[in-house]
Amino acid sequence: MEIEKLVHDIIDPLVENKEATGVRIMPTDDENEVLILVLGESNDVARLIGRGGSVADAIRKVVSVTGKLNDKHIRIKFESFDEEKKEKTL
């Protein structure tokens, strides 16, 4: 399952800084669940989430089709680099 490439193909046209945007598959306790972490600059993450989460919901729906074809539940979490920096300084 090339889920990372699929997510990149979906989000790359939506972000300004493609080089700073990353997609990682994170480990989970459930073998039937896939957690995808999308990291980027705060303005790009805001664009990917969209007003009221509409863009994020659309991305999740498209990616969930791939998960259903592979009997996996796919979750996508969006985080910005700025949030990580704030957490490290606290």
N, C-alpha and C positions, 0 to 999 in steps of 0.2 A: 504494500500500500504506500503510494507516494504522496502521503497527506501533506508533508511539509512543502513539496513543490506545488501542490494544488493551492494551498493557502497563500504561498508567495505569488503565484500567478493571479490570484484574486486581488490581493492587497497592493501589489506593486504599482498598478496604474492609479491608485488612490492616494499614495503618499508622495511627499516632495523629496525626501531624502531616503532613497531606496537602500543605500549602503548602510545606513544607520538602523534599518529595520530588520529585525531578526525573528525567526520562527523556530521554536524548539518544542520537541515532544518531551514532556515531563513524565517521570515515573508515577504510577498509581498503584494502589493495592489491588485493584480489580483488573484482571487480565482482559476483560471485555470493555474496559473504559480507556479512552485516550484523552489526555489533557494536553492541549496545545497552548503554549504561551507565546503571545505576539508582543514583542518589545519594540519600542520606537521612541522617537522624540515626542514630547508632549503634544505639540500641534498636530503631528501625524496620527497619534493615537486618538486624539479628539476627532479628527476627520474619520478615522476608521470606526469609531463608536457612533458618530452621527448624532443628530438632534433626537433626544429621547431614546437613543440606542437603536435607531432604525437601521443604520448601516450594519452594525454589529449583528443584529438579528438576521438580516439578509445573508451575511457571510456565514453565520451559523447554520442557517437552513440549507444553503448550497453544500456546505461541507458535511452536514449530517446525512445527505444522500449517499456519499461515499462510505460513511460509517455503516449505514444500514446494509449496503451491499457486501460489507465485510463482517457483519454481525458485531459491530463495535458501537459503543456510545461515545460520541466525540463532544468534548467540552472545549471551548475556546475562552481564554482569559487574556485581556488586553492590559498591558502595563507600560508606563512611560519611564524613560531613564531618569527623568527629574524626580519621580516618586521614589526610585531606588536610592538616589543620592540623599533625599530627605530622611529616609529610614536609616541610612548608615550614619548620619550625623546625630540622630537622636540617642 
